[in-house]
Amino acid sequence: MAREILKRRYLFVLIATVIVFSLGVTLGILVNETKSRIMEKEIATQNMDDLSLQLQLTYLNFLDLNSSEGCKVMNAALEQSWKNLATSYGNLIKYKDSFEATDEDIRYFERNDLLNNIRYWLLLKEAKTYCELQDSVAVLFFFSETNCDECDSQSQLLEHYKRVFNERFLLFHINMDIGEPMAQILLNQYDINSYPSIVIGVDKFSGLTGKDALKEEICKRFKYKQPECEK
Amino acid sequence: MRKEKHANIMFLRAYNAGITAKSLLTAFAASLAMSERLKNKPLYKVFMGLSTDILLWVLYFVALYFSIFILTIFVFESEKTHKKPHTCPLVSIIIPAWNEEKSIRETVESTLHLNYPQDKLQIIAVNHGSDDKTGKILDSIKGIEVLHITRKKGDNKAVAFNKGLARAEGKFVACLDADSVVSAEALNDMLPYFAESEKVAVVTPSMLIKSPKNLLQWLQKYEYIVSLFVKRLSSHINCIYVAPGPFSLYRTSILKELGGFDEKAIAEDMEIVYRLQKNQYIAKQCLKGGYSYVAAPNTIKELYKQRQRWYGGSLSNIYQYRKLAFNRRYGDFGFFQMPKNLMGVVTVFTTLALFAYFALWPLARKAYYFFVIRFEIMPYLLNPNINLNIFTLKNVQGAFVVLILMIISLIFFICACRMANEKMQKATIPVLLVFFTVYPLMLCVMYLMVAFKKMLRQDFVWDKMAR
């Protein structure tokens, strides 16, 4: 004796489930597209920032004078640009973790971010020759996500000091997995042959640089004494 | 000399503990570093990405499907009205008791206070070799039959019940656990369901928790309320799969025909219903009234003992009656309830795996981060860098499905509380927060432990379990 089976009900529920799923998927696609658009916009803003900073530098260079007003404007522009870079990097990290992001998109955004970082680093170096900028320490962090045991720990330590010194500690992530030729040039220039490696000023440190050693090296390079270094 | 020796031992212990802690931390750090390294390997990415994606999507889909299905029962199925029978058939009530001196009197007295002609009630209390005063208490109560039987190691409740069943003369027979009480109108509420068909073999009670006193008991109270609501809905499509010990009412002839309770089953109250379903009988849930009240475990240890029986029995029965699944002969029980029970097991493991992946692992990483910075957490607290924006949203598709699931669950919960006349107060909010977050995880962990025990083929000894 066969018992009753609510065939129509099963079908109805299946359709309802598929509809809810489709709505979810559509929403996911929309959110992902919005994220991509925001990333693109951030890249465009950074490009604009770079262009503006370059123009400012060219102008100061052209006049061949240390204009305090000009430097003040440039300092503010540099600060804003750094904030944009930091926000963009934070978003990129979250974007990498999301389910919807494709590898292709991630690589594209990562490469853009890397180039912007290097460009900013160069601009900063150049700007320092013309202007008295905020006392800060720049660090290049060479790492690999696929072939490095200690990069994560090094990254955690560097992030820690970013929290300690805020905008006075400028951390530039150079991800060597991206395969960017400009990163390779930097790698050769500083003769880096293992990861993690960091470059503070002109000095290179290979392998994991511990918490205390890192603090010492950072503090050494500030022009003026920093309260955080006294602790 | 002795002091020196003691100090040496203490030093050695501390030294060993230090070494163990150091090796554990080193191993933890190494595994984290390796996971970070692996995380970006293409093969690992594909494997982990696919496996977590597939797990998630299957879980979402199945959970959503079953939730919507139950919701349709709630929306489309109407309750039948049951008239009270003109005659009062003889009903036997069997109370198996083993070391229940604290509750047995109250249990028996609740049956004596049933609003039912006393001459139509046969109350059989079975003292199953109690070491305490249960036997004496039972002997002192008038108007009941008391059976004293010896208890062999490993004997379960089914043994005592079957002894009582052999003495039962009623057309219907109820089982009442010795730690439960029954409401006065229960029999009048439950008996009419048998008039629906001669095939109705069991009517299950509306079981609730007897006066909860601590948080754990309150949590169980809500669990029972929700479970009762779902059971009432499942009853509409003949999908009852358990007849709880506190006052399930059976048609005696059918129960005797099937040989009574299985004395080897871990959860005999579940096994009997699977057996009834297999033999094409009908199990009904009392939709209005029919209340019985059960004492809830008041410690986690006691709760685990109870769940060992429930979950261990559930796994055994699912395996034993697996052929009922997707079998047209068993209708919706085969096509809905059996897959639902089976998916319940899968859901438990998937939930735990996902919880470990999405919650425990990030927490471990955070702990590792604090370890790396040697717990200098002030900068972290002063500058946590929490930037909530659209990028914070991960797995929007899944989040949407989870949101729908949460809405359906909330609808069920509100309806279940209304059905049980349970009013929400401000004081219950913290309990509900635990009920919706920690409690399900705790039960999942218990399920996992029981499943491991089963996999290792460890014996489920009745003495170490609880009702």
Interface residues (C-beta under 8 A of the other chain):
Chain A: M1 A2 R3 E4 I5 L6 R9 Y10 F12 V13 L14 A16 T17 V20 F21 L23 G24 V25 L27 G28 V31 N32 T34 K35 I38 T87 G90 N91 K94 Y95 D97 S98 F99 E100 E145 T146 N147 C148 D149 E150 C151 D152 S153 Q156 L157 H160 R163 V164 N166 D177 K211
Chain B: A29 A30 L32 A33 M34 E36 R37 K39 N40 K41 D53 Y60 F61 L64 Y65 I68 F69 T72 F76 I237 N238 Q280 R328 R329 Y330 G331 D332 F333 F335 F336 Y368 Y369 V372 I373 R374 E376 P379 Y380 L382 N383 N385 N387 N389 I390 F391 T392 L393 K394 N395 V396 Q397 G398 A399 F400 V401 I404
